[in-house]
């Protein structure tokens, strides 16, 4: 097996928030140019491209690229973690040398957004939509209610997820919600779909991001002086196409399988992880992630977060940009989780964690439908 070392040589975000003057293609292009500038490269250096929802061939044409390799995998919010994994495999196979992993989404303004239709003949159309399960807040309610009941986790501990992340987002001008919150603030916010209050649901924004993936040898020799971020391991998995078909609504099979692959490939242990990003479209996802990835035992995640372990100064810094709940969420959040991990590993984060060497990023796609994991480091493997 070719174990060529792979690195993220460039990483960048667009502006975030309400951007009605930019289409989704504009956001992808803006992110691409920013990331290439970050890496000290140009469009002419790119021979691989990825894109979710929008055809990568359309995006490549828009940018003036004729790629030798492309990937249009679109499995929801973790698509970009999957793209990094696939790009690494393509580079190792000699199919390309430099891949742009792109995201741009007009989640708030809906400009240039491809139609996303759920056919009535689909499983979702037949077995969930007719019963009113048509949006993420009410699709996720059944799993979280079962989880709270089975584990004894309290509603206050669910709110603590948001409170802990507010300690990271507080004061950050790029964060959509950047005020320090209390459990009382969260519980007093409007109820959206029981048991989720508004502050336990992600924000809705426009924005984009991009990564430049290449070999570690090439990354070291670029004119950009920034430290490469190395891919130590990765994993991808799936669960079920619908929440109602999950083997266990209180646990993500995809989280378990994807993270197991990533830990095995990277050779690290849980104690080696200095920084953790868990996709958090809703407040229960970090609870599932902490348990299914093996950082805490069954039913222990709520108390772990409540005790302050994931806040600044805690032993396991988690969602240090504030996450999708507070920082930004365009509809597919995974790119922004990767970008925060890169910032932490480069020492460029708004609230920097001291001594970070290894970061783990966990993504989810759909309602637990897909999962992907990346292990990243600023130490060359």
matplotlib code that plots the C-alpha trace (Angstrom):
import matplotlib.pyplot as plt

x = [0.0, 1.2, 1.4, 2.5, 2.1, -0.8, -1.1, -3.5, -1.4, -4.0, -7.3, -9.7, -13.2, -15.3, -17.2, -20.0, -23.6, -26.1, -24.4, -27.3, -24.9, -23.1, -24.4, -23.2, -20.8, -19.5, -18.9, -17.0, -14.9, -14.1, -13.2, -11.0, -9.0, -8.5, -7.3, -4.9, -3.5, -3.0, -1.0, 0.9, -0.6, -2.8, -5.7, -3.1, -1.6, -4.9, -5.6, -8.3, -11.5, -14.4, -17.9, -21.1, -24.6, -23.2, -21.4, -17.6, -17.4, -19.6, -17.5, -14.2, -15.5, -16.5, -13.0, -11.2, -9.9, -9.7, -9.3, -7.7, -9.7, -12.9, -15.3, -19.0, -19.8, -22.7, -23.8, -24.8, -22.7, -19.8, -19.2, -16.1, -14.5, -15.2, -13.7, -10.4, -10.2, -10.9, -8.5, -5.7, -6.4, -6.4, -3.1, -1.5, -2.8, -1.1, -4.4, -3.7, -1.3, -3.2, -6.9, -9.3, -11.9, -14.7, -17.8, -20.1, -23.7, -26.3, -28.2, -29.7, -30.1, -30.9, -29.0, -28.0, -29.0, -29.7, -33.2, -33.2, -36.2, -37.3, -39.4, -42.6, -41.4, -38.3, -38.2, -38.3, -41.2, -43.1, -42.4, -41.5, -42.6, -46.3, -46.1, -44.7, -41.0, -39.8, -37.1, -34.0, -35.5, -38.4, -36.4, -33.9, -36.4, -37.2, -33.5, -32.7, -35.8, -35.0, -31.4, -32.4, -34.7, -32.3, -29.2, -30.8, -29.3, -31.3, -32.6, -30.3, -27.3, -28.4, -28.4, -24.9, -23.6, -24.6, -23.3, -19.9, -19.6, -20.6, -17.4, -15.5, -17.7, -18.0, -16.7, -15.8, -17.0, -17.3, -19.6, -23.4, -24.1, -21.2, -22.6, -21.8, -24.9, -26.3, -28.5, -31.3, -30.8, -31.0, -34.0, -35.8, -35.3, -38.4, -39.2, -38.8, -39.5, -39.5, -37.0, -35.0, -35.1, -34.0, -30.5, -30.1, -30.5, -27.9, -27.9, -28.7, -26.0, -24.3, -20.7, -18.0, -14.6, -11.9, -8.9, -5.8, -4.8, -1.4, 1.5, 3.4, 6.6, 5.0, 3.4, 6.7, 8.3, 5.6, 6.5, 3.9, 5.7, 2.7, 3.1, 1.4, -1.4, -1.0, -3.7, -2.9, -6.0, -9.5, -12.7, -16.1, -19.3, -23.0, -26.0, -29.5, -31.2, -33.8, -33.9, -36.7, -34.5, -31.6, -30.5, -30.3, -31.6, -29.5, -26.1, -24.6, -23.3, -21.6, -19.8, -18.4, -17.3, -15.8, -13.9, -12.6, -11.1, -9.5, -8.0, -6.6, -5.2, -3.6, -2.3, -3.2, -5.1, -7.9, -5.4, -3.4, -6.3, -5.7, -8.6, -12.0, -14.6, -17.9, -20.5, -23.3, -26.3, -28.2, -27.1, -27.4, -24.8, -21.7, -23.2, -23.5, -20.1, -18.3, -19.8, -19.7, -16.1, -15.1, -14.0, -16.5, -18.7, -22.4, -24.6, -21.6, -21.3, -23.9, -22.1, -18.7, -19.7, -21.5, -18.3, -16.5, -14.2, -14.8, -14.6, -11.5, -9.0, -10.8, -9.1, -10.8, -11.5, -14.5, -16.0, -13.7, -15.3, -18.7, -19.8, -22.7, -25.0, -23.1, -20.4, -21.9, -24.0, -24.8, -26.7, -23.6, -21.2, -18.4, -16.0, -16.1, -15.2, -12.2, -11.2, -11.3, -9.1, -6.6, -6.6, -6.0, -3.1, -1.6, -2.0, -4.3, -7.6, -9.7, -9.5, -6.3, -5.8, -2.3, -0.1, -2.4, -0.6, -3.5, -7.1, -10.0, -12.9, -16.1, -18.8, -22.4, -24.4, -28.2, -30.1, -27.2, -27.2, -23.5, -20.4, -16.8, -13.7, -10.4, -7.3, -5.1, -1.8, 0.9, 3.5, 4.8, 3.9]
y = [0.0, 3.5, 5.5, 8.7, 11.5, 13.9, 17.5, 20.4, 23.1, 25.8, 26.6, 29.5, 30.7, 33.2, 35.9, 34.4, 35.4, 37.0, 37.3, 37.9, 39.3, 35.9, 32.8, 29.3, 29.2, 32.6, 31.4, 28.3, 30.5, 33.0, 30.1, 28.5, 31.7, 32.4, 28.9, 28.9, 32.2, 30.8, 27.9, 30.1, 28.5, 29.4, 27.8, 26.6, 24.3, 22.5, 19.1, 17.7, 19.2, 18.1, 19.6, 18.5, 19.2, 21.1, 19.1, 19.3, 19.5, 22.6, 24.2, 23.3, 25.0, 28.1, 28.3, 27.5, 24.1, 20.9, 18.4, 15.0, 13.8, 14.9, 13.8, 14.8, 12.7, 14.4, 12.8, 15.8, 17.8, 15.4, 15.3, 17.5, 15.1, 12.3, 14.5, 14.9, 11.1, 10.5, 13.2, 11.6, 8.3, 9.9, 11.6, 8.4, 6.6, 9.1, 10.4, 14.0, 16.1, 19.1, 18.9, 21.8, 20.6, 23.2, 24.3, 27.2, 27.4, 30.1, 28.5, 31.8, 33.9, 30.9, 32.4, 30.1, 27.1, 23.9, 22.4, 19.6, 17.5, 14.5, 12.3, 10.9, 7.5, 7.6, 5.8, 9.2, 10.2, 7.1, 6.4, 9.7, 12.8, 11.8, 11.9, 15.4, 14.5, 16.9, 19.1, 18.5, 19.8, 17.3, 14.5, 14.6, 14.8, 11.1, 10.1, 12.7, 12.0, 8.3, 9.2, 11.4, 8.8, 5.8, 7.6, 9.8, 12.9, 16.0, 18.8, 21.1, 19.0, 19.2, 23.0, 22.8, 21.8, 25.2, 27.0, 25.3, 26.3, 29.9, 30.2, 29.6, 31.8, 34.7, 37.9, 36.4, 38.9, 36.1, 34.0, 34.5, 34.1, 35.5, 36.2, 34.1, 32.1, 30.4, 27.3, 29.7, 31.6, 28.4, 27.0, 30.4, 30.6, 29.6, 25.9, 24.8, 21.1, 19.4, 19.1, 21.5, 25.2, 27.8, 28.1, 24.3, 24.5, 25.7, 29.1, 29.5, 31.3, 31.8, 31.0, 28.8, 27.3, 25.5, 23.2, 22.6, 18.9, 17.7, 15.5, 16.4, 16.7, 19.2, 21.1, 21.6, 23.1, 25.6, 29.3, 29.7, 29.6, 28.2, 24.9, 22.0, 20.2, 16.5, 13.9, 11.0, 9.0, 9.0, 7.0, 7.0, 5.0, 5.0, 4.1, 4.2, 6.4, 7.4, 8.0, 5.5, 2.7, 3.2, 0.1, 2.2, 5.8, 6.6, 5.8, 6.4, 3.3, 5.6, 7.5, 4.3, 2.8, 5.9, 6.8, 3.3, 3.4, 6.8, 5.8, 2.5, 4.3, 7.1, 4.8, 7.3, 6.7, 8.8, 10.3, 11.7, 13.9, 17.5, 19.1, 17.8, 19.0, 17.2, 18.3, 20.0, 21.0, 20.3, 20.1, 16.4, 15.6, 16.3, 14.0, 11.2, 11.9, 11.9, 8.5, 6.8, 7.9, 6.4, 9.6, 8.9, 6.0, 5.4, 8.1, 10.1, 12.9, 15.3, 15.3, 15.5, 18.7, 20.1, 19.7, 22.1, 19.6, 20.9, 24.6, 26.8, 25.3, 22.0, 18.7, 18.1, 21.4, 20.8, 22.8, 25.7, 28.0, 27.7, 25.1, 25.1, 26.2, 29.4, 30.1, 29.3, 26.7, 27.0, 23.7, 21.5, 22.4, 19.9, 22.2, 24.7, 22.1, 21.1, 24.7, 25.3, 22.3, 23.6, 27.0, 25.4, 23.3, 26.3, 28.5, 30.9, 30.3, 33.1, 31.3, 29.3, 26.1, 25.8, 23.0, 21.5, 18.8, 16.5, 17.3, 14.9, 16.1, 14.1, 14.8, 13.6, 13.7, 13.7, 12.5, 10.1, 8.8, 9.2, 9.8, 10.6, 11.2, 12.9, 12.8, 15.9, 16.9, 19.6, 16.9, 15.1, 11.4]
z = [0.0, -0.9, 2.3, 0.8, 3.5, 2.8, 4.0, 3.9, 2.4, 2.2, 4.0, 4.0, 4.7, 2.9, 4.7, 6.7, 7.6, 5.1, 1.7, -0.8, -3.3, -3.8, -5.4, -4.3, -7.2, -6.2, -2.7, -3.9, -6.2, -3.4, -1.1, -3.8, -4.5, -0.8, 0.0, -3.0, -1.9, 1.6, 0.0, -2.3, -5.4, -8.3, -10.2, -12.7, -10.1, -9.4, -11.1, -8.8, -7.5, -5.2, -4.7, -2.9, -4.3, -7.3, -10.0, -9.6, -13.4, -13.4, -10.6, -12.3, -15.5, -13.6, -12.1, -15.4, -14.3, -16.4, -13.7, -14.1, -11.1, -9.5, -6.8, -6.4, -3.3, -1.7, 1.6, 3.6, 6.0, 6.3, 2.5, 2.9, 5.3, 2.9, 0.1, 2.1, 2.5, -1.2, -2.3, -0.2, -1.9, -5.4, -4.8, -3.4, -6.5, -8.8, -10.3, -9.4, -7.3, -5.9, -5.0, -4.1, -1.6, -2.0, -0.2, -0.8, 0.3, 0.3, 3.2, 4.4, 1.2, -1.2, -4.1, -6.9, -4.8, -6.8, -6.1, -3.5, -4.2, -2.1, -4.5, -3.1, -4.3, -2.1, 1.3, 3.0, 0.9, 1.7, 5.3, 7.1, 5.2, 5.2, 9.0, 9.3, 9.7, 7.1, 8.6, 10.8, 14.0, 14.0, 12.4, 15.2, 18.1, 18.4, 18.7, 21.3, 23.4, 23.5, 24.3, 27.2, 28.6, 28.3, 29.6, 32.3, 30.6, 31.7, 29.6, 31.5, 30.5, 26.9, 27.3, 28.8, 25.3, 24.0, 27.2, 26.9, 23.3, 24.0, 26.1, 22.8, 20.5, 23.0, 21.5, 18.1, 15.4, 12.9, 15.0, 14.4, 18.1, 20.1, 23.5, 26.6, 27.5, 30.6, 30.9, 31.8, 28.5, 26.5, 28.3, 28.0, 24.2, 22.1, 21.8, 18.2, 18.3, 21.7, 23.3, 21.2, 22.1, 19.5, 21.0, 20.8, 17.0, 14.5, 13.0, 9.3, 7.3, 3.9, 3.5, 2.1, 2.6, 0.8, 1.4, -0.7, -0.4, -1.7, -0.7, 2.4, 0.4, -1.9, 0.9, 2.6, -0.5, -1.3, -1.0, 1.6, 5.0, 6.9, 8.7, 6.9, 8.6, 8.1, 7.6, 10.0, 9.4, 8.2, 8.1, 6.5, 7.2, 6.9, 9.1, 7.6, 5.1, 7.7, 11.4, 11.8, 10.4, 12.7, 14.6, 17.8, 17.9, 20.9, 19.2, 15.8, 14.1, 11.6, 14.2, 15.7, 12.5, 10.9, 14.0, 14.5, 11.0, 11.6, 15.0, 13.5, 10.5, 12.5, 15.2, 17.9, 21.1, 22.7, 25.1, 22.2, 21.0, 22.1, 20.3, 19.1, 16.6, 16.6, 14.0, 16.0, 13.9, 17.2, 20.8, 21.1, 18.5, 20.7, 23.3, 20.8, 19.5, 22.8, 23.6, 20.2, 19.6, 22.9, 24.8, 27.6, 28.6, 27.9, 29.3, 30.7, 28.0, 29.6, 33.0, 31.2, 29.5, 32.5, 34.5, 32.2, 30.6, 27.0, 27.9, 27.6, 30.1, 30.1, 29.4, 26.0, 24.2, 22.0, 19.1, 19.8, 17.2, 18.8, 16.4, 14.0, 16.8, 17.4, 14.8, 11.4, 9.7, 6.0, 5.8, 5.5, 8.3, 8.0, 6.1, 8.9, 11.5, 9.5, 9.1, 12.8, 13.4, 10.9, 12.6, 16.0, 14.6, 13.0, 16.1, 14.3, 16.2, 17.7, 21.0, 20.7, 22.7, 24.1, 22.9, 20.2, 18.2, 17.2, 16.3, 15.6, 13.4, 13.4, 10.8, 10.2, 7.1, 7.0, 10.1, 11.1, 7.6, 6.9, 9.0, 8.5, 10.7, 10.2, 12.4, 11.7, 13.2, 12.9, 13.6, 10.5, 10.7]

ax = plt.figure().add_subplot(projection="3d")
ax.plot(x, y, z, "-o")
ax.set_aspect("equal")
plt.show()
